Amino acid sequence: MSENHTPVSRARNLRKNMTPEEILLWKNLRGRKFHGLKFLRQHPIVYETINGKTLFFVPDFYCAEKKLIIELDGAPHGEYH
């Protein structure tokens, strides 16, 4: 991954290129359709900044209320040290 990706730009790119499985699940999660819970798709989560470098990951889906991450297709996407 390019060094100039910000967490937000990386998440936007992933939202534009969702897999068919992610699209199907998103149709069932969006708009609080699942138990009234709010889910975000491809939401960047920053966990540390070291020497000005932001370390983050972008799970496929995230529910802040339940602190739940759903990853459909393997490891979360992100910028790792």
N, C-alpha and C positions, 0 to 999 in steps of 0.2 A: 504494500500500500504506500502511496505517496506520503512524504513527510509533511505536506502542506494541508492535509485533511484536518479539518476541525471536527469535533464531535458532531456538531449540527450538520455540517456539509456531508459527512459520512452517512448519518442517519437519513438525510434527504435522498441521497443517492440510493440507499437500500430500499426506501419506501417506493421509489420509482421502478425498482427492479425486483418486486416480490415474486416468489415462486408460486406456482398454482396452488400448492398446499397452504401457503401463507394467505393467499387471497381468499380461499375457501374458509379458513378459520376466522379471518378478519370479518367476513360477512356475518358471522355468528357472534362475534364479540363486540363489534362497534355499536355505538348508540345505547350502551348499557343493556344489550339484549341478553347477556348471560348473568342471571341473578342480580340484575341492577348494578353490577360492578362496572366501573370505568376502566377500560383498557386503553393503553397507548401502543401504537405499533412502531417498531424500530426507534425506540426512545433511548437517546444516549445517556449513559450513566458514568459520570466522572468519579473515579475512586482515588486518584492521587495526582499531584503535580510535583515533578522532580526536576530541578534545574530548569524550570520554564517549560518542560515537556509535560503535556497533559496525557495522563493514562486513562483510558476509558474503554467501555465495551458497549455494544448495541445489541440487546436481546431482541428477538423477533416481536415479542409482546410483553407488556409490563402493566401490572395493576398495583398502584401505590398503596391503596387502601389495605390490601392483603399482603403487601410486600412479596408479590408473586411474579416470577419471571417464567415465560414460556419460550422455549427454544425448540423449533421444529426440526431444523436441518443440520444439527451438529453444534459445534462450538459457537459461542457468541462472536459477533464481528467486533473488531476494535483495534486499538492501538496499544500494544503491549511493550513493556520494557524488556 
